[in-house]
Amino acid sequence: MLHLAIAVICILGVFFLYRPFRQKRSSADPPGPRPHLFIGHTLQVPTTKTWKYFEKLYHEYGPIVKLSLAGDDIIVLSHPGDAEELLGRRSHKYSSRKPLVYAGKYQSKDQRLMLLPYGEGLKKQRSAFHQMLQPRVIGAYEGMLETESLQLLADIVATPERCFHHCHRFSASLVFTLTYGNRLDDDGKDLAAITTVLENFVTDTYPGAHLVDTFPILDCLPNFLAPWRAEAQRKHVFEAELYTRLATNVKMRQEKELGIECFAARLWDQQQKMKIETEELAYIAGSAFEAGTDTTAGTLLWFLMAMILYPSTMQKAQAEIDSVFNADTIPGFSRMNDLPYCFALVKELFRWAPAAPGGFPHSTDTDDEYKGYRIRKGTMVIPCIWNMHHNEDEFPDSYVFNPERFMSKLSSQPAQDSLTEGHYAFGFGRRKCPGQYLAAKTIWIAVVQLLWAFDIKAGKDVDGQVAEVDPENCTSGMTSQPQKFPTALLPRSLSHVDSIVLARES
């Protein structure tokens, strides 16, 4: 045992000594902080809220910054023009992902869309997503979105103190219905199991979560020196059994019923054409569920916080809604174009609190050069959405939640086409969120119906005082959402409540 441990230490030592000399900094490298010997910036990059560190680097070194983590190059982009050029126009070079040993190789068996490198597997899965989520198809889901949003209103009327739970249930049930063709039981085993999978995935993909992803050479260790490997494999068994059962249930229903319309059903219909095995099919469907659930719930929670912090904005949006819908009529998609301020509010929500503020990293498949800087093959390129959304030249007073900044842009284009434009929340290039149009409409209907039904105020703390709400108090992972805070959602009138109850019963 002692000899083996010494051997491992020697291997790591040679690795760290060799990498800096092999990848010696050249005059063509982008600027960045001075690295430590052998380990680069590994100890300088925080393990929480990395976007705040990227913001500091942006102000100190400019919009293109280079870091090195244990010999791996990282470039952080803070200007959308650079991201659009590299990740968009040169997407054939910048659409891969750095392999994750823990979450990719062992936990997902290289079957998760979000973690796939660029290649045929990614193209195959994105093609399946595109068929389900392209703009011309989204209109068919509007009735379902309105139904789930109405359920959210009814849940809040019944138990307003559980509004955080209701937002998560709304998001999970909606995406579950789209993926598997039936609604998610609020207290059933599937909700608990799916929540566990989501929490594991968000935690295990965060930079620095597992040492083996920073130092892949550790994957050479035998099992008794790498207990993390068995842990990741246990997680795989759990989630693979869950996703396979859910997908197989859809296939069994297809054999008994006609006209089942959901993502998993479409995958089963195309299984032979796509040449995918059952577990891969199950993971494709599961990836659809994972991608939409956590981010949608988080965005709704940020919305609640924004309305508490900016009550005049809430009142202006409510006045616009009241000019179109009375207390007896629950808002729907049929009058979208009549609510321009609400469109601007949703766009500002995506800007003010992006679901993934640090950005999802891309990886280069080949050497490249940009603005005189050398970008080596295998470099991780991160578009920092937080920095882009806090660029004072494009978004003055960027820390202020202000829908007015989008109003002039809305006047010259159809409102329903604009929710995904004017900000960078959905990413860039071939890795841009495939569900962006569905996500935008989901948030819009929930926001408009919540504003129609409730006044949103800060709740009281344990001492009975009005609680303070702080945007800095948030989770830190690949995605971010507010930590739980006291809220008070008060029905705007008994007529609003009656309309919700009547619509829910019918």
Secondary structure per residue as TSV (DSSP state, phi and psi in degrees):
chain	resnum	aa	ss	phi	psi
A	1	M	-	360.0	-46.4
A	2	L	H	-63.3	-42.5
A	3	H	H	-63.3	-38.5
A	4	L	H	-66.4	-42.4
A	5	A	H	-62.1	-42.1
A	6	I	H	-63.2	-39.2
A	7	A	H	-63.3	-41.7
A	8	V	H	-62.5	-43.9
A	9	I	H	-61.7	-40.3
A	10	C	H	-64.8	-42.2
A	11	I	H	-61.3	-45.5
A	12	L	H	-62.9	-39.4
A	13	G	H	-62.9	-46.4
A	14	V	H	-61.4	-40.0
A	15	F	H	-59.3	-48.2
A	16	F	H	-72.2	-32.8
A	17	L	H	-69.5	-36.3
A	18	Y	H	-76.3	-42.5
A	19	R	H	-60.0	-46.1
A	20	P	H	-60.8	-35.3
A	21	F	H	-74.2	-35.4
A	22	R	H	-68.9	-35.0
A	23	Q	T	-114.9	53.9
A	24	K	-	-61.3	137.5
A	25	R	-	-63.5	136.8
A	26	S	-	-113.5	169.9
A	27	S	T	-66.0	-15.1
A	28	A	T	-89.8	-0.4
A	29	D	S	-73.1	145.2
A	30	P	-	-62.2	158.8
A	31	P	-	-69.5	163.5
A	32	G	-	177.4	172.6
A	33	P	-	-66.3	157.4
A	34	R	-	-68.6	127.2
A	35	P	-	-81.9	157.4
A	36	H	B	-80.6	153.3
A	37	L	T	-61.5	135.2
A	38	F	T	75.9	-47.9
A	39	I	T	-103.1	0.5
A	40	G	B	64.0	-128.0
A	41	H	T	-103.1	17.6
A	42	T	T	-54.5	-41.3
A	43	L	T	-84.5	-11.2
A	44	Q	T	-89.3	-29.1
A	45	V	S	-80.3	120.9
A	46	P	-	-68.4	155.8
A	47	T	S	-88.4	-5.2
A	48	T	S	-130.3	147.9
A	49	K	-	47.3	55.2
A	50	T	H	-60.6	-26.4
A	51	W	H	-64.0	-28.9
A	52	K	H	-69.7	-36.6
A	53	Y	H	-67.6	-41.5
A	54	F	H	-62.3	-35.1
A	55	E	H	-64.0	-42.3
A	56	K	H	-61.7	-43.9
A	57	L	H	-63.3	-39.0
A	58	Y	H	-59.8	-46.1
A	59	H	H	-70.3	-24.9
A	60	E	H	-91.9	-36.3
A	61	Y	H	-119.6	-12.8
A	62	G	-	109.3	-174.4
A	63	P	S	-77.8	-11.6
A	64	I	E	-126.6	114.1
A	65	V	E	-127.5	139.9
A	66	K	E	-108.6	137.0
A	67	L	E	-126.4	164.5
A	68	S	E	-136.7	123.6
A	69	L	E	-115.1	105.2
A	70	A	T	53.2	39.7
A	71	G	T	93.4	-13.0
A	72	D	E	-88.2	128.6
A	73	D	E	-77.8	139.7
A	74	I	E	-131.7	132.3
A	75	I	E	-118.5	126.9
A	76	V	E	-103.6	123.6
A	77	L	E	-102.1	128.5
A	78	S	-	-117.0	0.9
A	79	H	S	-118.9	131.4
A	80	P	H	-61.4	-30.5
A	81	G	H	-61.8	-40.5
A	82	D	H	-67.6	-41.2
A	83	A	H	-65.3	-40.9
A	84	E	I	-66.5	-35.1
A	85	E	I	-70.2	-51.3
A	86	L	I	-76.7	-50.5
A	87	L	I	-85.3	-19.4
A	88	G	I	-99.2	-72.8
A	89	R	I	-66.0	-31.4
A	90	R	T	-106.1	33.6
A	91	S	T	-62.0	-23.1
A	92	H	T	-64.8	-17.5
A	93	K	T	-102.9	-19.1
A	94	Y	S	-123.3	29.3
A	95	S	-	-110.7	10.8
A	96	S	B	-92.0	-179.3
A	97	R	-	-129.3	145.2
A	98	K	-	-68.5	130.4
A	99	P	-	-61.0	134.0
A	100	L	-	-105.0	119.5
A	101	V	I	-66.4	-49.8
A	102	Y	I	-68.5	-63.3
A	103	A	I	-77.0	-28.9
A	104	G	I	-88.4	-60.0
A	105	K	I	-70.0	-44.8
A	106	Y	I	-100.8	-43.2
A	107	Q	I	-76.1	-35.9
A	108	S	S	-110.1	-8.8
A	109	K	T	53.1	37.0
A	110	D	T	55.3	44.1
A	111	Q	-	-123.8	-0.4
A	112	R	-	-89.2	128.6
A	113	L	G	-52.9	-47.8
A	114	M	G	-62.2	-25.0
A	115	L	G	-104.9	-2.3
A	116	L	-	-70.7	139.3
A	117	P	-	-70.7	165.6
A	118	Y	S	-70.4	131.0
A	119	G	S	167.2	-166.0
A	120	E	H	-63.8	-36.9
A	121	G	H	-61.4	-43.7
A	122	L	H	-65.4	-45.1
A	123	K	H	-60.1	-40.7
A	124	K	H	-63.6	-45.7
A	125	Q	H	-69.9	-40.9
A	126	R	H	-65.6	-34.0
A	127	S	H	-62.5	-41.5
A	128	A	H	-64.2	-41.3
A	129	F	H	-64.4	-41.0
A	130	H	H	-61.7	-38.9
A	131	Q	H	-61.9	-31.6
A	132	M	H	-89.6	-27.8
A	133	L	H	-120.0	8.9
A	134	Q	S	-68.3	154.2
A	135	P	H	-54.1	-39.1
A	136	R	H	-70.8	-16.4
A	137	V	H	-90.2	-26.5
A	138	I	H	-60.4	-32.6
A	139	G	G	-56.4	-30.4
A	140	A	G	-68.9	-16.2
A	141	Y	G	-94.7	-0.8
A	142	E	H	-61.7	-39.9
A	143	G	H	-61.2	-41.6
A	144	M	H	-64.7	-41.4
A	145	L	H	-62.1	-42.8
A	146	E	H	-64.8	-38.5
A	147	T	H	-64.6	-46.4
A	148	E	H	-68.2	-35.9
A	149	S	H	-66.8	-38.9
A	150	L	H	-61.4	-40.2
A	151	Q	H	-62.1	-37.0
A	152	L	H	-60.9	-44.5
A	153	L	H	-61.1	-45.4
A	154	A	H	-63.5	-39.6
A	155	D	H	-62.6	-42.1
A	156	I	H	-69.2	-38.5
A	157	V	H	-59.2	-41.7
A	158	A	H	-72.2	-46.4
A	159	T	-	-139.1	77.7
A	160	P	G	-62.6	-25.4
A	161	E	G	-69.1	-12.9
A	162	R	G	-105.3	30.1
A	163	C	H	-62.5	-32.9
A	164	F	H	-61.7	-47.1
A	165	H	H	-60.4	-42.0
A	166	H	H	-64.8	-37.3
A	167	C	H	-64.6	-40.9
A	168	H	H	-67.9	-40.2
A	169	R	H	-64.0	-42.6
A	170	F	H	-56.1	-50.4
A	171	S	H	-62.7	-47.4
A	172	A	H	-65.4	-44.2
A	173	S	H	-66.5	-39.2
A	174	L	H	-62.4	-51.5
A	175	V	H	-69.1	-33.7
A	176	F	H	-61.8	-43.1
A	177	T	H	-64.1	-44.0
A	178	L	H	-63.8	-35.6
A	179	T	H	-82.8	-42.9
A	180	Y	H	-117.0	-3.3
A	181	G	S	83.6	6.0
A	182	N	S	-146.2	155.1
A	183	R	-	-74.0	154.2
A	184	L	-	-87.6	125.5
A	185	D	-	-66.2	129.5
A	186	D	T	-57.9	-40.5
A	187	D	T	-113.7	15.7
A	188	G	S	-81.3	172.3
A	189	K	H	-69.0	-28.7
A	190	D	H	-63.9	-41.1
A	191	L	H	-62.0	-44.1
A	192	A	H	-65.3	-42.7
A	193	A	H	-65.8	-43.4
A	194	I	H	-65.8	-38.4
A	195	T	H	-60.4	-41.0
A	196	T	H	-62.5	-45.2
A	197	V	H	-61.4	-45.0
A	198	L	H	-62.8	-45.0
A	199	E	H	-63.1	-41.5
A	200	N	H	-62.0	-46.2
A	201	F	H	-64.4	-45.9
A	202	V	H	-61.0	-41.5
A	203	T	H	-69.5	-43.5
A	204	D	H	-77.8	-15.3
A	205	T	T	-98.8	-1.8
A	206	Y	S	-71.7	136.8
A	207	P	T	-53.9	128.9
A	208	G	T	86.6	0.3
A	209	A	S	-64.6	-34.7
A	210	H	S	-134.3	129.1
A	211	L	H	-59.0	-32.4
A	212	V	H	-66.6	-23.6
A	213	D	H	-78.9	-24.0
A	214	T	H	-83.9	-37.4
A	215	F	-	-122.8	81.7
A	216	P	G	-58.5	-20.3
A	217	I	G	-61.3	-21.6
A	218	L	G	-65.9	-15.5
A	219	D	G	-69.4	-12.7
A	220	C	G	-77.3	-12.8
A	221	L	S	-66.5	145.8
A	222	P	-	-68.2	164.0
A	223	N	G	-57.1	-37.5
A	224	F	G	-71.8	-15.4
A	225	L	G	-102.9	0.7
A	226	A	-	-133.2	67.9
A	227	P	H	-62.7	-21.3
A	228	W	H	-61.5	-28.2
A	229	R	H	-65.4	-46.2
A	230	A	H	-64.7	-36.2
A	231	E	H	-62.4	-46.2
A	232	A	H	-64.3	-38.3
A	233	Q	H	-67.3	-35.7
A	234	R	H	-64.1	-40.3
A	235	K	H	-63.3	-38.1
A	236	H	H	-62.2	-45.7
A	237	V	H	-58.7	-43.7
A	238	F	H	-62.0	-50.9
A	239	E	H	-75.2	-32.3
A	240	A	H	-66.5	-41.2
A	241	E	H	-64.0	-40.8
A	242	L	H	-63.9	-52.9
A	243	Y	H	-67.2	-35.2
A	244	T	H	-67.6	-40.8
A	245	R	H	-62.5	-44.9
A	246	L	H	-63.7	-43.0
A	247	A	H	-68.8	-39.4
A	248	T	H	-65.9	-35.5
A	249	N	H	-59.5	-37.8
A	250	V	H	-64.4	-43.0
A	251	K	H	-62.9	-40.4
A	252	M	H	-64.1	-38.1
A	253	R	H	-69.0	-35.0
A	254	Q	H	-61.2	-34.5
A	255	E	H	-72.1	-18.8
A	256	K	H	-106.7	-25.9
A	257	E	-	-122.2	161.4
A	258	L	S	-110.0	148.6
A	259	G	-	75.6	26.9
A	260	I	-	-72.5	121.5
A	261	E	-	-115.9	106.6
A	262	C	S	-163.8	169.9
A	263	F	H	-63.2	-44.8
A	264	A	H	-62.6	-37.9
A	265	A	H	-63.0	-41.3
A	266	R	H	-64.4	-37.4
A	267	L	H	-64.7	-42.4
A	268	W	H	-62.4	-39.1
A	269	D	H	-63.8	-28.4
A	270	Q	T	-109.3	13.2
A	271	Q	H	-57.9	-47.5
A	272	Q	H	-67.2	-41.2
A	273	K	H	-63.1	-39.4
A	274	M	H	-81.5	-14.4
A	275	K	T	57.4	56.9
A	276	I	-	-123.0	144.1
A	277	E	-	-80.1	168.4
A	278	T	H	-60.0	-44.8
A	279	E	H	-66.9	-37.3
A	280	E	H	-65.3	-41.5
A	281	L	H	-58.8	-43.8
A	282	A	H	-62.4	-37.9
A	283	Y	H	-71.9	-33.7
A	284	I	H	-62.7	-46.5
A	285	A	H	-64.0	-42.6
A	286	G	H	-63.3	-35.2
A	287	S	H	-64.0	-35.9
A	288	A	H	-62.1	-42.0
A	289	F	H	-66.7	-46.0
A	290	E	H	-61.6	-41.5
A	291	A	H	-63.6	-33.4
A	292	G	H	-97.6	-22.6
A	293	T	H	-73.0	-55.5
A	294	D	H	-66.9	-41.8
A	295	T	H	-69.6	-37.9
A	296	T	H	-65.7	-47.1
A	297	A	H	-61.0	-43.5
A	298	G	H	-61.6	-41.6
A	299	T	H	-64.0	-38.8
A	300	L	H	-64.2	-37.9
A	301	L	H	-68.4	-37.5
A	302	W	H	-63.2	-36.1
A	303	F	H	-61.1	-45.8
A	304	L	H	-58.7	-42.8
A	305	M	H	-64.3	-42.8
A	306	A	H	-61.3	-39.6
A	307	M	H	-68.6	-32.5
A	308	I	H	-68.7	-41.4
A	309	L	H	-76.1	-27.1
A	310	Y	-	-129.1	70.5
A	311	P	H	-62.0	-30.7
A	312	S	H	-66.4	-33.0
A	313	T	H	-65.5	-43.6
A	314	M	H	-59.3	-45.1
A	315	Q	H	-65.5	-37.4
A	316	K	H	-66.4	-41.5
A	317	A	H	-65.3	-40.8
A	318	Q	H	-64.1	-37.6
A	319	A	H	-63.3	-39.7
A	320	E	H	-65.6	-43.8
A	321	I	H	-62.7	-42.6
A	322	D	H	-65.2	-25.1
A	323	S	T	-74.4	-14.0
A	324	V	T	-112.9	-37.8
A	325	F	-	-123.5	133.7
A	326	N	-	-91.2	-177.4
A	327	A	T	-67.4	-15.6
A	328	D	T	-93.9	-2.4
A	329	T	S	-126.8	112.5
A	330	I	-	-75.8	130.0
A	331	P	-	-58.0	148.0
A	332	G	-	-143.7	-177.9
A	333	F	G	-71.8	-17.0
A	334	S	G	-63.8	-20.9
A	335	R	G	-117.4	30.0
A	336	M	G	-55.7	-44.3
A	337	N	G	-68.7	-12.6
A	338	D	G	-89.3	3.8
A	339	L	-	-126.7	62.2
A	340	P	H	-63.0	-36.0
A	341	Y	H	-66.6	-35.8
A	342	C	H	-66.6	-34.4
A	343	F	H	-63.6	-46.1
A	344	A	H	-61.4	-37.2
A	345	L	H	-63.2	-43.5
A	346	V	H	-67.1	-41.0
A	347	K	H	-61.4	-41.8
A	348	E	H	-66.5	-32.3
A	349	L	H	-63.0	-45.6
A	350	F	H	-62.1	-35.1
A	351	R	H	-75.1	-48.2
A	352	W	H	-66.7	-35.8
A	353	A	S	-138.2	72.6
A	354	P	-	-62.2	143.6
A	355	A	S	-61.8	-34.9
A	356	A	S	-122.7	78.6
A	357	P	T	-62.0	-31.0
A	358	G	T	-79.9	-12.2
A	359	G	-	82.2	149.6
A	360	F	-	-89.4	128.2
A	361	P	-	-71.6	139.7
A	362	H	E	-100.8	170.2
A	363	S	E	-140.0	142.8
A	364	T	-	-86.4	142.6
A	365	D	S	-96.9	-8.0
A	366	T	S	-155.6	163.7
A	367	D	-	-66.1	150.9
A	368	D	E	-151.7	167.5
A	369	E	E	-136.1	138.2
A	370	Y	E	-147.6	124.4
A	371	K	T	53.1	36.0
A	372	G	T	82.6	-2.5
A	373	Y	E	-95.1	140.2
A	374	R	E	-87.7	131.8
A	375	I	E	-121.0	112.0
A	376	R	-	-80.3	154.2
A	377	K	T	-56.4	136.0
A	378	G	T	89.0	-0.9
A	379	T	-	-69.1	136.7
A	380	M	E	-86.2	122.8
A	381	V	E	-112.4	118.7
A	382	I	E	-112.9	116.3
A	383	P	E	-82.2	108.3
A	384	C	-	-80.2	98.6
A	385	I	H	-61.9	-36.4
A	386	W	H	-57.2	-47.8
A	387	N	H	-65.2	-40.0
A	388	M	H	-64.1	-38.5
A	389	H	H	-79.0	-7.8
A	390	H	T	-118.2	27.6
A	391	N	-	-79.3	111.1
A	392	E	T	-65.1	-24.2
A	393	D	T	-68.6	-38.7
A	394	E	T	-90.1	-35.8
A	395	F	S	-128.5	81.1
A	396	P	S	-56.8	147.0
A	397	D	S	50.2	53.5
A	398	S	T	-65.1	-22.8
A	399	Y	T	-81.5	-8.1
A	400	V	S	-90.4	135.1
A	401	F	-	-80.7	108.0
A	402	N	-	-142.2	93.1
A	403	P	T	-60.6	-20.8
A	404	E	H	-58.0	-27.3
A	405	R	H	-62.8	-20.5
A	406	F	H	-101.4	-8.1
A	407	M	H	-63.5	-43.1
A	408	S	H	-65.5	-31.8
A	409	K	H	-74.3	-30.5
A	410	L	H	-70.0	-29.2
A	411	S	T	-65.9	-19.2
A	412	S	T	-105.1	8.1
A	413	Q	S	-147.8	155.0
A	414	P	-	-59.8	130.8
A	415	A	G	-59.7	-38.9
A	416	Q	G	-68.7	-14.1
A	417	D	G	-94.8	-1.2
A	418	S	-	-107.8	-7.1
A	419	L	T	-61.9	-30.8
A	420	T	T	-93.9	0.2
A	421	E	S	-106.4	161.2
A	422	G	S	86.6	-1.3
A	423	H	S	-147.9	179.9
A	424	Y	-	-126.6	23.6
A	425	A	T	-64.6	-24.3
A	426	F	T	-98.5	7.7
A	427	G	-	91.1	-163.2
A	428	F	S	-138.6	153.3
A	429	G	G	62.5	-148.4
A	430	R	G	-73.8	-7.8
A	431	R	G	-101.4	8.2
A	432	K	S	-61.1	145.1
A	433	C	-	-54.5	118.0
A	434	P	T	-69.0	-17.7
A	435	G	T	-101.5	21.9
A	436	Q	H	-61.6	-38.6
A	437	Y	H	-70.9	-39.8
A	438	L	H	-66.6	-43.4
A	439	A	H	-60.3	-42.9
A	440	A	H	-64.0	-44.1
A	441	K	H	-68.3	-36.0
A	442	T	H	-61.4	-48.0
A	443	I	H	-64.9	-40.3
A	444	W	H	-60.3	-49.7
A	445	I	H	-66.9	-38.4
A	446	A	H	-66.7	-43.3
A	447	V	H	-62.9	-47.7
A	448	V	H	-64.6	-43.1
A	449	Q	H	-69.3	-37.2
A	450	L	H	-64.4	-42.1
A	451	L	H	-67.4	-35.4
A	452	W	H	-64.4	-38.8
A	453	A	H	-91.2	-33.2
A	454	F	E	-131.9	150.6
A	455	D	E	-91.1	130.6
A	456	I	E	-107.7	117.6
A	457	K	E	-134.2	164.5
A	458	A	E	-69.0	140.1
A	459	G	-	-83.5	-172.0
A	460	K	B	-104.2	146.7
A	461	D	-	-83.5	-173.1
A	462	V	T	-65.3	-19.6
A	463	D	T	-92.9	3.9
A	464	G	S	82.2	7.5
A	465	Q	S	-94.4	153.9
A	466	V	B	-61.4	125.4
A	467	A	-	-73.8	144.7
A	468	E	-	-84.6	141.5
A	469	V	-	-113.5	128.0
A	470	D	-	-129.5	116.9
A	471	P	T	-60.6	-21.1
A	472	E	T	-71.2	-18.0
A	473	N	S	-87.5	82.6
A	474	C	B	-139.9	165.5
A	475	T	-	-74.5	162.4
A	476	S	-	-135.4	104.4
A	477	G	S	-154.2	-158.0
A	478	M	S	-61.3	-30.9
A	479	T	S	-119.1	164.5
A	480	S	-	-139.8	142.0
A	481	Q	-	-147.6	162.3
A	482	P	B	-63.9	143.8
A	483	Q	-	-66.0	156.8
A	484	K	-	-58.9	132.5
A	485	F	-	-135.3	149.0
A	486	P	-	-65.1	131.8
A	487	T	E	-130.5	155.7
A	488	A	E	-130.5	106.3
A	489	L	E	-100.6	107.8
A	490	L	E	-106.5	123.3
A	491	P	E	-54.9	138.0
A	492	R	S	-74.7	-21.4
A	493	S	-	-169.1	165.2
A	494	L	H	-65.9	-30.4
A	495	S	H	-63.6	-38.8
A	496	H	H	-62.6	-43.5
A	497	V	H	-63.1	-44.9
A	498	D	H	-60.1	-40.4
A	499	S	H	-63.8	-40.0
A	500	I	H	-65.8	-47.6
A	501	V	H	-62.3	-44.5
A	502	L	H	-63.8	-44.6
A	503	A	H	-65.6	-38.3
A	504	R	H	-66.6	-39.7
A	505	E	H	-68.9	-29.7
A	506	S	-	-86.7	360.0
